[in-house]
Amino acid sequence: MRLRALRLQNFRQHVDTLIEFENGLTGIIGPNGAGKSTILEGIAWALYGNTVARGTRESIKFHGAAPRASVRAELEFELGPHRYRVVRGLTSAELYVDGGTTPVANSIGSVGALLEQRLGMTSREFFTTYFTGQKDLAAMAAMGAADRGRFLSRVLGYDRLQKAQEVARQTRGEVIAALRALSQSMADADLLATEVQAAQLAVRAAEFALVNATTLLSEMDALLVQAEPRWRASERALARDVELQTAIIRAEAGIALAQRDVERTQAAVREAEQVAGGLTAVLASLAPLPTLRAELQLLEERSRQAARRQALAEESARLTASVDAAAARLEQLAPAATLRTDVLAALVDARAVAAVALEAASARRTDWVRDKQEVETRRAQKRDEYVDIRTQYDTLKKLGADAPCPTCLRPLGASHAALVEELGDKLEVLRVEGVYFKQREEQLQVEPDDLRALDASRVEMDTAVRALERKELKIEQAIKEQAEKARELTLLASQRDERARAVIELASEYDAAHHAGLRRSVSTLTALEVQHAAAKGVADDLPNRVTLLGAAAQALQVAHAFVDAARAARTLHGFSAEQHAAVQGAFDGTSRRRQDAAVVRAGAESDAGNAAGALARAMTAAEQAARVREQQRQLETERRVHDELDAAYGELRAELNARLRPELGEIAGSFLTDLTDDRYNEFELDENYEIILIGSGIPRQVISGGEEDLANLVLRLAVSQLIAERSGQPFSLLVLDEVFGSLDDQRRANVVELLRRLQDRFEQVIVITHIDAVRDGLDRVLEVCVDEETGRAIVEQRDGGRLQQESLAGLEV
């Protein structure tokens, strides 16, 4: 894999960064936090998306970008014979191949899947293969033998075998638990077979009982059909007898009713005859009633006039009292007009005096406020002057004769003492003036006596004006009331005179006692008149009552004849209650035996259904037991499979770990030979993963610090190449992130030189560091810095010290 170009837009600090990669040794140099490692994160994000980004998806966008600005990473690289260009955003991705204009994949999922397929690596394998950081090398140097073995297994993906083995063991445990549960819940097969046989015998017995019950029920149905016609005929005879008996009872009730009608009409005839005899005497008593009623009507009218005259007299007296009160009030309000003129004149004079007092008080207050503000201002000025001169005074005394002149800035020398004395005098004068203005300010904080006297006079004048205004208002109200009372007096007098005339016009003759006695007499005769009207109606109804009496006597004869006919018909019907009881008893007995037979058949049918259900349940339980035995057999097979799978994973891990050390040793040895000019030509990992360097056939387990760094570096490179080979990709790119941090200058130079010797193996080597001193050994440099105002990263591409030396050497030649 070879990187060609990378463009980042609004990706973290990189607002718009374009980097073109070339073969050779390239350094990305800049201070911490400038965005160096963000370049590598941008490469990984372009290839694998948000899964490799730090933080959340929202934190990727540059903090100073516009709200609708897009985040974009565009990476061009070569892989085998093809050239790829991937363009990725937060919600989109496109992949182009060999300079094509149509993407071969245009979604986040499809682009990620296709790149992972072409690279042959997951994101973790990609980082482990091409990226090596200071933390990796430092961690490997600090690891013990066992930890180093686990680390190598993890980065090479062998830990996936362990995880698979753990999954197999977990599944085996679940299978064993399922087997135990099945064993506990499994029923006895022989017991289930016995239950099935017993259920089959019970079904046959129930079916036999059901056939017998059905036969008995059919026989009872036949007997009931034979007995039913005779019973129905007997029931019809009973109904006819009841009908005739009911007719007789109703006819006898009709005789009683007709008898009561005869008696009632006879009493009504006698009453009408008696009332007709007394009508003449009642008519004589009612003769004076019309005259009495006319006289009563006249007295009723005079009674109403007397009540009206009394009410008018009372109202006239009330109005006379109101007229007297209104006249008295008008007499009280008579002086109001004269008083109004005097009060208005006094109010004008008082307002003029109050205006003069207000003007004098306002002018005196303005003078007092102005004096107080002037004193406060002068005191503040003196305080500021004192502070300035005091500062100069203290500075001159502290610096002595070498103090600079405030005007020409030269040393004061002999003038120092005179200037200090002059400043001291000024300070004393300012102090005295400050004390004076302070006292004056305190005096002016309290209102002067003349100002308070003027304010009191102003308040007194204002009070007098308000009193006169209230008095004027009362006089105005009195004048208004005077006009209203005059109109009221005229109206009341008119009403009083009108009521007096009405009293005179009404009649005054009325005898209340005679009126009450006359009313009682008319009431008594009116009641007697009503009784006479009722009696006359009864007397007039006498012929009709005689007719009704004849009709009632005839109805009584008809009722007696109907009773005799009904009794004769019942005797002719000849119904026998004893015969009917015998027929009913026989029919009821047959019905009960038929009902008993139906109950027996229903019980037999229920028993047959229960027996069939028990048989079905027994057969279901037997079938379930058979399925459980089959499931148990399958679980046993699955358990054996997972036992073998667990053993196979263990053997495969052991075999891979056994092959790992020689493979890594061979690859690391070839790197070591190139980097040490054949001083060390072999690299071994013993069974405990301890590093052994061999030179001239002599193993060396005790090595220097620089050799230890070199050994860890070649081991890390060997791991990367092994992963790349297994993915089917050439190991042509190497990225080292901050590998110089813990090294001194000499060891940094040695590492750079070692990396340069690897150029025949790696076409591209990219070194990320914040150490500027290593640039002399690099072919080209990408300088990364931060714009302090905007916070954006700035990348500048320059030639490294190596290319500059080659250019200078060419110029010398």
Protein Blocks (a to p, Z undefined) as FASTA:
>chain_A
ZZfbdcdehiajllbacddddedjddddddehilpmmmmmmmmmmmnommlpghjfklmp
cfkbcfklccdddddddehjbdcdddddfkbccddeehiabdfbfcfklmmmmmmmmnop
afklmmmmmpccfklmmmmmmpcfklmmmmmmmmnopmmmmmmmmmmmmmmmmmmmmmmm
mmmmpccfklmmmmmmmmmmmmmmmmmmmmmmmmmmmmmmmmmmmmmmmmmmmmmmmmmm
mmmmmmmmmmmmmmmmmmmmmmmmmmmmmmmmmmmmmmmmmmmmmmmmmmmmmmmmmmmm
mmmmmmmmmmmmmmmmmmmmmmmmmmmmmmmmmmmmmmmmmmmmmmmmmmmmmmmmmmmm
mmmmmmmmmmmmmmmmmmmmmmmmmmmmmmmmmmmmmnommlccfklopafklmmmmmmm
mmmmmmmmmmmmmmmmmmmmmmmmpccfklmmmmmmmmmmmmmmmmmmmmmmmmmmmmmm
mmmmmmmmmmmmmmmmmmmmmmmmpccbdcfklmmmmmmmmmmmmmmmmmmmmmmmmmmm
mmmmmmmmmmmmmmmmmmmmmmmmmmmmmmmnopafklmmmmmmmmmmmmmmmmmmmmmm
mmmmmmmmmmmmmmmmmmmmmmmmmmmmmmmmmmmmmmmmmmmmmmmmmmmmmmmmmmmm
mmmmmmmmmmmmmmnnomaccdcddfkopacddeehiacfbdcfklmmmmmmmmmmmmmm
mmmmmnopacfbccdehkllmpcfklmmmmmmmmmmmmmmmmbdcdddfbfklmmmpmbd
cdddddfknopacddddddfklmmmmmmmmmZZ
